[in-house]
Amino acid sequence: TTIADSSTIPSSVKLSGRFYNSDTTTTLDESERNFGGTVSTNIGLLTNLVFIDLSNNQFRGKLPSEIGLLTNLISLKLSFNGFSSTLPSELGLLSKLIVLELSETNIR
C-alpha cells in the first residue's frame, strides 16, 4: 500500500495529516479533534475556503499570516485553543469575514 503525498495528488494540500483539494475544499471543520502544534502555513493554499472551525483543540503559537490569502472566508472559529500573540495584520484582508470566534485563547 502506498500513501500518497501532495506531489502525487493534483491540487492537494496536506493539513493535520489529511489531504484537501485546493480547488474544491470550501469547509475545514477540524473542531474537537485534539490536534496540537501550530497551524500550518499551507492553510493559505486552500483559497476557496469559506468556513474554518479549529475550535476545541490544542493549537498553540500564532496564526500564520497566510490566513490573509483566504479572501472567500466568511467564518473563522478558533476558540478554546492555546493560540497566543496578536492576530496577523493580514486578517484585515478578509473583507467577507462575518464570524470570528476567539474566546478562551490568548490572542490579543
N, C-alpha and C positions, 0 to 999 in steps of 0.2 A: 504494500500500500504506500502510495506516495502522497505526502501532504503538500498541497500547492502553496507556493509563496506568491507574493504580489507581482513578481516578474512573469508569472505564467498565466495570470488571470487579467484579461484586459480591463482597464479602468478600475482596478481593485485597490482598496486601501485597508491596511491592517490596523485595527484598534482593539486593545484589550483581548488579543488572541483570536479575534474574529475578522473575517474579510467582509468589506462592504463595497458595493458597486458605486463608484463616484458619480456615475451618470444617472442612476435611478434611486438612490437612497435619499429619502426625504425625512425619515424619522430615525432618531437614535435614542432608544429607550434602554438604558443600562442601569436603571434605578434598582436599588436594593439587591445588588449582586456581590457585595462585599469586595469590590475592586479597591485597590490601593495604588500607591505610587502617584505619579503625575499624569496629567492629561497630555497625550502625545501631540506634537505639532502637526502630525498627519491629519488631525481633525480638520484642518484648513483645506484639505483636498476634497472634502465632501461638500462641495459648493452648492448642492441642491438641497441641503438640509433646511427644514422648516421648523422642526421640533427636536430639541435635545433635552433629555432628562437623565442627569447623572446623580440625582439626589440619593441620599441614604447609602453612601459608600464610604470609603476611607481614603479618598483622594487627598493629596496634600500639595503644598507648594503654591505656585501661582498659575493662573490660566495662561496658556500660550497666546502670544499676540496674533497668531494665525486665526484665532477665532473671528477676527475682523474681516476675514475673507468670506465668511458665511452670510452674504448680503441678503439671502432669502429668509433668514432666520426670524421667526415670529416669537418663539418661546424657548427660553433657556433656564432650566431648573438645576441649581447646583446645591441646594440646601442640604444640611446635615453631612458635611464633609469637613476635612481639615485644611481647606484652602486658606492661604494667608497672603499677605501683601495687599496691594491695591489692584483694582481692575485695570486691565490693559487699556490704554487710550484708544486702541483700535476698536473697542466695543462701540465707540461713538459712530463708527461707520455702518452700524446695523440699523438703518433707518426704518426697517419694518418690524423691529423688535417691540413687542407689546408686553410680554411676560418675562420678568427677570426675578427669579427667586434665589435669595442668598441667605436665608435665615439659618442660624446655627453654623455659620462659617466664621472665619477670622478675616474675611475680606473687608477692607475699609475703603 
